[in-house]
């Protein structure tokens, strides 16, 4: 059985976004995502911009193109392929389009 749950939270300490590697500072909103896929549990903290990007990617590709899912750190590469974001891999700096 697979599941995923999301909850918007306010950071009390610094977190690193699992997608863009940006620091989420105390007081900023972020999304806490937890779930299970093929028996493995996962959890991630992503900034609000990346949460929106994840939604855009899934609305464009659908589950059939990525039946095994997409790792959080791979969303920008997929978004770049779909021309939804720019990806600058040499210093891990990424910007949403």
C-alpha positions in Angstrom: 0.0 0.0 0.0 1.3 3.4 -1.0 0.4 6.8 0.5 1.5 10.4 0.7 0.6 13.2 3.0 1.5 16.9 2.9 1.3 19.5 5.6 2.3 23.2 5.3 4.4 24.2 8.3 6.3 27.2 9.5 10.0 26.6 10.0 11.3 27.0 13.6 14.9 26.3 12.5 16.8 26.2 9.2 15.9 23.4 6.8 17.4 22.5 3.4 14.9 22.1 0.6 15.1 18.5 -0.7 14.5 19.8 -4.3 16.5 23.0 -4.9 18.8 22.8 -1.9 17.9 26.3 -0.8 17.9 27.1 2.9 14.4 27.5 4.4 14.9 30.1 7.2 13.0 30.2 10.5 9.6 31.9 10.0 9.3 30.7 6.4 6.5 28.4 5.2 7.5 25.0 3.8 5.8 21.7 3.0 6.5 18.5 5.0 5.8 15.5 2.8 5.7 12.0 4.1 4.7 8.8 2.5 5.4 5.2 1.6 6.2 3.7 -1.8 6.7 0.0 -2.4 7.2 -0.6 1.3 9.8 2.2 1.8 8.9 5.2 3.9 10.1 8.7 3.0 9.9 12.2 4.3 11.0 15.5 2.9 10.9 19.2 3.5 10.5 21.4 0.4 10.2 25.1 0.0 6.8 26.5 -1.2 8.2 27.2 -4.7 9.4 23.6 -5.1 6.0 22.3 -3.9 4.4 24.3 -6.7 6.9 23.0 -9.2 6.3 19.4 -8.1 2.6 19.9 -8.7 3.3 21.4 -12.2 5.6 18.5 -13.1 3.0 15.8 -12.1 0.3 17.7 -14.0 2.4 17.6 -17.1 3.8 14.0 -17.0 1.4 11.8 -15.1 2.1 8.7 -13.2 2.4 6.4 -16.3 5.6 8.2 -17.4 7.3 7.7 -14.0 5.7 4.6 -12.5 8.6 4.4 -9.9 8.1 8.1 -9.0 10.6 10.9 -9.1 13.2 11.5 -6.3 12.9 14.9 -4.8 16.4 15.9 -5.9 15.5 15.0 -9.5 12.4 17.2 -9.9 14.4 20.1 -11.3 16.0 17.9 -14.0 12.6 16.7 -15.0 11.2 20.2 -14.9 14.1 21.5 -17.0 13.4 18.7 -19.6 9.7 20.0 -19.6 10.9 23.6 -19.9 9.3 24.5 -16.6 12.5 25.5 -14.8 16.1 26.4 -15.4 18.7 24.1 -13.8 22.3 25.1 -13.2 24.0 21.9 -11.9 27.6 23.2 -11.4 26.8 24.9 -8.1 23.4 23.4 -7.3 21.8 26.8 -7.7 18.3 26.4 -9.3 15.6 28.9 -10.3 12.0 28.3 -11.2 10.8 29.6 -14.5 
